[in-house]
Amino acid sequence: MLDEDRVRADTPGCASGSEPGVVFLDSAGSSLPPRVVLDTVIDHLRREAEVGGYRAANERLDDLAAVKTAIGTLINAAPSSIALSDSATRSWADFFYSIPLTAGDRILISEADYASNAIAAMQRARATGATVERIPSDSSGQLDLDALAALVDERVKLVSVLHVPTNGGLVNPAAEATRIAHSVGALVLLDACQSTGQLPIDVAELDVDALSATGRKWLRGPRGTGFLYVRPELVEAIEPARLDLHSAAWTGPDEYQVAADASRFEFWECDVAGRLGLGAAVRYLLELGQENVYNAVAARAEHLRKALPEIPGVTVRDIGIRHSGIVSFTVDGLDSVAVRDLLAEQNITVTVSHAGSTLLDMTGRGLKSVVRAAPHCFVSFDELDRFVAAVAAL
Ligand SMILES: *Cc1c(COP(=O)(O)O)cnc(C)c1O
């Protein structure tokens, strides 16, 4: 069980001091970090100002290495299979743009896929003569495994599986989809941006070839952080599309050698304070326990999924069978942006997910936008009820 009082006391944003207090429901966008993350980042920025960024980083080499160790523990992977970056999209693209594609190759994307992934897939298809096809969803709204099985053949080089979409509570059957993709030798790149930090993630169990995630959402890390996992047996087989003097070494006038581990997907320069903050965020989550956090998030999301539909005119838009901590809804006669702004006047933070972020899914359901409420474990049930009452009063 999670100690809610402790988690709230650890979160400076929970005690805003203003009246009415904050009801923070945007952990799917950019969450509230625990104090240890804030302190870690600020302390390092101060140290950089005192002695310069190079010396400050050299003083923290062990702690920097520990960031990957912590992430490895979180997702059950070796630290050497993790590459740090500045966002989930960067990590996704670092892997995706490094996969060789030729004319006739097929890329499959999920119906719930994220705009940035779909755009990259279309760009590469145009450049290489590959095609981009969508995996349909089944009647529940989740990725249709039978349709995927019927769709795959040896020309499928990469399957983009979207674990938890940005616009609602769906959790796709990632492990099952991966088994089907592997049956024809296709690689699976899992977008775990919205699942990492709220659902326990085990890459060995999922068996995906690569996974991308961000720091600022459910992990509660700093902005400008993210990471890529690449299956260890695959790392050396894939030469990144772009290299620098960190991802490779200049070994002779006409020679370079690419790093043996996943750091081949990293560039040298980085936000050191942000990385240390990400490490602190992951360690904090490990301390709380992934299962405990998941249960707390699920209980809060379930509370909203029960209460919101009881309000006349409110429709919860979540699809699928298994649900995540993202609850999306619409209010009859009110634009999602207006809902967000009216709630903001009462210090309640929700966000709007527009059709352009998940175009296939949203247009398929005739939705232009949804209001997104994403409660993390630090949100109290009283706060959830205040939010529900505020929606009812709109
Ligand atoms: C937010 C999000 C991303 C992008 O994450 P960045 O860190 O902003 O690059 C990718 N996929 C999904 C499903 C997301 O919700």
The ligand as a MOL file (V3000), in Angstrom:
LIG
                    3D

  0  0  0     0  0            999 V3000
M  V30 BEGIN CTAB
M  V30 COUNTS 15 15 0 0 0
M  V30 BEGIN ATOM
M  V30 1 C 3.7800 12.5680 -24.8710 0
M  V30 2 C 3.8330 11.4010 -25.7810 0
M  V30 3 C 4.9190 11.2020 -26.6350 0
M  V30 4 C 6.0040 12.2300 -26.8030 0
M  V30 5 O 6.8000 12.3990 -25.6740 0
M  V30 6 P 7.9130 13.5410 -25.7130 0
M  V30 7 O 8.7040 13.3580 -24.4790 0
M  V30 8 O 7.1470 14.8390 -25.7400 0
M  V30 9 O 8.6880 13.3790 -26.9400 0
M  V30 10 C 4.9770 10.0400 -27.3650 0
M  V30 11 N 4.0020 9.1150 -27.2930 0
M  V30 12 C 2.9320 9.2790 -26.4950 0
M  V30 13 C 1.8860 8.2140 -26.4580 0
M  V30 14 C 2.7970 10.4210 -25.7310 0
M  V30 15 O 1.7270 10.6070 -24.9590 0
M  V30 END ATOM
M  V30 BEGIN BOND
M  V30 1 1 1 2
M  V30 2 1 2 3
M  V30 3 2 2 14
M  V30 4 1 3 4
M  V30 5 2 3 10
M  V30 6 1 4 5
M  V30 7 1 5 6
M  V30 8 2 6 7
M  V30 9 1 6 8
M  V30 10 1 6 9
M  V30 11 1 10 11
M  V30 12 2 11 12
M  V30 13 1 12 13
M  V30 14 1 12 14
M  V30 15 1 14 15
M  V30 END BOND
M  V30 END CTAB
M  END
